[in-house]
Amino acid sequence: MTVTESSSKKQTEDMAKIIENWLGNPVIRKLLKFTTKRTGNERRLDKILKSYAFDKDVNLSFGDRLTEKIVMKIVGSVVDRTSITEEDVKSNLQIGYWRKGLVSTLEGIAWRGPEKPFTSYAPFLVVWNFTNACNLSCKHCYQSSGKKPTSDELTTEEKMKALDEMADAGVAYISISGGEPLFMKDVFEVGKKIAEKDMGFAIATNGTMLTKETAQKLKDSGCCYVQISLDGTRKTHDEFRGFFGAFDKTVQGIRNSVNTGLLTEVSMTVTKDNLNEVGDIIDLTEELGASTFMHYNFIPSGRGKDIIDKDLSPEEREELLNFLAEECDKRDMSVLSTAPQFSRIMASGEYASSSLTHFDSISQQEGMGNETRFLAEFVGGCGGGRLYCGLEPNGDIIPCVFLPKVLGNIKEDDFLEVWKDSEFMEDMRNRRRYDEGCGGCDYRSICGGCRARAYAYYGDVQVSDPGCIINKRKWESLKEEIGEKQFITLVKT
């Protein structure tokens, strides 16, 4: 590390400590609570920042005006002390999901203090399993999707009401998944409303239905990100997906997405069957012009339980994550992972890049690794129940799409109250309550282990993630105590 890099690192660490102490001050916390106060469904800070970003004079109350003065002083301080210009600030605040995310961050600090890791006041991201229907039958499908929608799925009208509730709560980003969301005719209508509500709209698809025309319709609907699954080379992918010819259709879907100008991510769920093909798919991702390669951590949920014996060992996962970290430094695109242990590896300082969580690509931009690494404990790796949650096709609210614990239903329960008051999610958030493996780990705040894997293997979100190399003995004892066949049968049931 050069003298300049060392100085920069110290400055960012000092700034983090100042911010932490500042936000921990009870007086500042009270002031923050005042500035983030809500009036009905209106968020005071969002209204003020929107007015500032677009130079629009809106009807502000006395409390709003007072808050505006405080906010403008903070903005002025940031502009004066950094290389960020006022134009930069306004440009970012004009992006709805960016502004909503900032407001939710400040509201979360006002609600819970500057804890590590951080919990947002409302989910930054909701992954919405839009339907149980799919044109494929994938071996590892966490949703156990079938050929047709199930009878209890939300109607279009109910979907629109659900969107209103999530927007009012302050959700910044919605990712529509499935099943196969392109199976549903109302996906474009719903997507358009997501964008109209100032939220980011992303979609996760198997790519086989993503024609040029469909890609353009997504773009016209306001979609800003497309995730397409590709689980190996031709033979491997087709076997995974249960359809001969899936690979060619998926690759064409990726090309159509990229050529339409949509930000495109290629995702790969890695098991023992395709571990040796990860490098090939990263190469193909770059060749196709996608912006991101995403390693999906295999979770034995849904049909994934039927191939639990294909789960990576802790040693295999650790080797894979280190390989991905090396690829980050080599590639002109982002290389990410949903395995929270990736945050630990990237925070080690051994690699130029960084990755605070699976949706953090900013840290992988040139020169940003050291500048953002100090945020690792704040962002905290696994974001389930802290930064995002899932929504099922019937409206059930769950902490993560890989963790199907029903906490409420958006048709019957207040979405924000479920998010804030769920005891189950509080168990996920409080990492000091985890057992000795993850709970006593030096990387507890940075990583936290995968709560969905803990739940899948033990039925308890506070048990250590058995897929981590640090918890290797836990993985070995599982199989030693009850035997390989009994172990697989137990988890399936």
Salt bridges, closest charged atoms under 4 A:
GLU13 OE2 - LYS9 NZ 2.51
ASP14 OD2 - LYS10 NZ 2.83
GLU20 OE1 - LYS116 NZ 3.28
GLU42 OE1 - LYS47 NZ 3.54
ASP46 OD1 - ARG99 NE 2.84
ASP55 OD1 - LYS90 NZ 2.73
ASP57 OD1 - ARG65 NH2 3.67
ASP64 OD1 - ARG44 NE 2.82
ASP64 OD2 - LYS47 NZ 2.92
GLU68 OE1 - ARG65 NH1 3.40
GLU107 OE1 - ARG38 NH2 2.96
GLU107 OE1 - ARG43 NH2 2.68
GLU115 OE2 - ARG112 NE 2.54
GLU157 OE2 - LYS161 NZ 3.84
GLU158 OE2 - LYS411 NZ 3.98
ASP164 OD1 - LYS193 NZ 3.02
ASP164 OD1 - LYS197 NZ 3.17
ASP186 OD2 - LYS159 NZ 2.95
ASP198 OD2 - LYS50 NZ 3.59
ASP198 OD2 - ARG99 NH2 2.56
ASP231 OD2 - HIS140 NE2 3.12
ASP231 OD2 - ARG241 NH2 2.47
GLU239 OE2 - LYS235 NZ 2.83
ASP248 OD1 - ARG234 NH2 2.67
ASP273 OD1 - LYS310 NZ 3.42
ASP283 OD1 - ARG331 NH2 2.69
GLU286 OE1 - ARG331 NH1 2.75
ASP311 OD1 - ARG317 NH2 3.03
ASP311 OD2 - ARG453 NH1 3.06
GLU315 OE2 - LYS472 NZ 2.96
GLU316 OE1 - LYS272 NZ 2.76
GLU318 OE1 - ARG344 NH2 2.87
GLU327 OE2 - LYS330 NZ 3.63
GLU327 OE1 - ARG331 NE 2.73
GLU377 OE1 - LYS116 NZ 3.39
GLU426 OE2 - ARG112 NH2 3.05
GLU426 OE1 - ARG429 NH1 3.50
ASP427 OD1 - ARG433 NH1 3.13
ASP435 OD2 - LYS474 NZ 3.35
ASP465 OD1 - ARG453 NE 3.08
GLU476 OE2 - LYS472 NZ 3.83
GLU484 OE2 - LYS479 NZ 3.79
